[in-house]
């Protein structure tokens, strides 16, 4: 076999590795910690959304266009963060399933 065909055979080799549940000790603790971090992040996003909404309203009523613009940006960023944190499990599951289809 030529060097190129040998290289292609190595690229096509399937090592047979796939995620398995319960492979490491402490996996349940790690899942619990990740869930707590996700909840903490969502709580912080709610706080950031509230503060940004107050800044937006204050900037609007006081005639401060910079404060109003920063409040709007903060509301959008906090909403986006909340969306990503809430969808984290679904996004990872989707892309993991998509990745298993790559041949």
C-alpha positions in Angstrom: 0.0 0.0 0.0 1.2 3.5 -0.7 1.7 6.0 2.0 -1.4 7.9 1.0 -3.7 4.9 1.1 -2.2 3.9 4.5 -2.9 7.4 5.8 -6.5 7.2 4.5 -7.0 3.8 6.2 -5.9 5.3 9.5 -8.3 8.3 9.0 -11.2 5.9 8.4 -10.5 3.8 11.4 -13.2 3.9 14.0 -11.8 3.6 17.5 -15.2 2.6 18.9 -15.2 5.2 21.7 -18.6 6.5 22.8 -19.8 8.2 26.0 -21.0 5.9 28.7 -22.9 6.7 31.9 -21.3 5.7 35.1 -17.7 5.3 33.8 -16.1 7.5 36.4 -16.6 7.8 40.2 -18.2 11.0 41.2 -20.2 11.5 38.0 -23.4 12.1 39.9 -21.6 14.8 42.0 -20.3 16.5 38.8 -23.8 16.5 37.3 -25.1 18.1 40.5 -22.4 20.7 40.5 -23.0 21.6 36.8 -26.8 21.9 37.5 -26.0 24.2 40.4 -23.7 26.3 38.3 -26.4 26.5 35.6 -29.0 27.6 38.2 -26.6 30.2 39.6 -26.0 31.6 36.1 -29.8 31.8 35.5 -30.3 33.7 38.8 -27.5 36.1 37.9 -29.1 36.6 34.4 -32.4 37.6 36.2 -30.5 40.1 38.3 -28.7 41.5 35.3 -31.9 41.8 33.4 -33.6 43.7 36.3 -30.7 46.1 36.7 -30.4 46.7 33.0 -34.2 47.4 32.8 -33.8 49.9 35.6 -30.9 51.6 33.8 -32.9 51.6 30.5 -35.9 53.2 32.2 -33.7 55.7 34.1 -31.8 56.7 31.0 -35.1 57.1 29.1 -36.8 59.3 31.7 -33.7 61.4 32.6 -32.8 62.1 29.0 -29.6 60.2 29.1 -29.2 58.5 25.7 -26.0 56.7 26.8 -27.6 55.1 29.8 -30.6 54.2 27.8 -28.5 52.5 25.1 -26.5 50.6 27.8 -29.7 49.5 29.5 -31.0 48.2 26.2 -27.7 46.3 25.5 -27.8 44.9 29.0 -31.4 43.6 28.6 -30.5 41.9 25.3 -27.3 40.4 26.7 -29.0 39.1 29.9 -31.9 37.7 27.8 -29.4 36.0 25.5 -27.5 34.5 28.4 -30.8 33.2 30.0 -31.7 31.7 26.6 -28.4 29.9 26.2 -28.3 28.7 29.8 -31.9 27.4 29.6 -31.1 25.7 26.3 -27.7 24.3 27.3 -28.8 20.7 27.7 -30.8 20.7 24.4 -27.9 22.3 22.5 -25.3 19.9 23.8 -27.6 16.9 23.1 -28.4 18.2 19.6 -24.8 18.7 18.6 -23.7 15.5 20.3 -26.3 13.6 18.3 -25.2 15.5 15.1 -21.6 14.6 15.8 -22.3 10.9 16.1 -23.6 11.0 12.5 -20.3 12.1 11.1 -18.7 9.3 9.2 
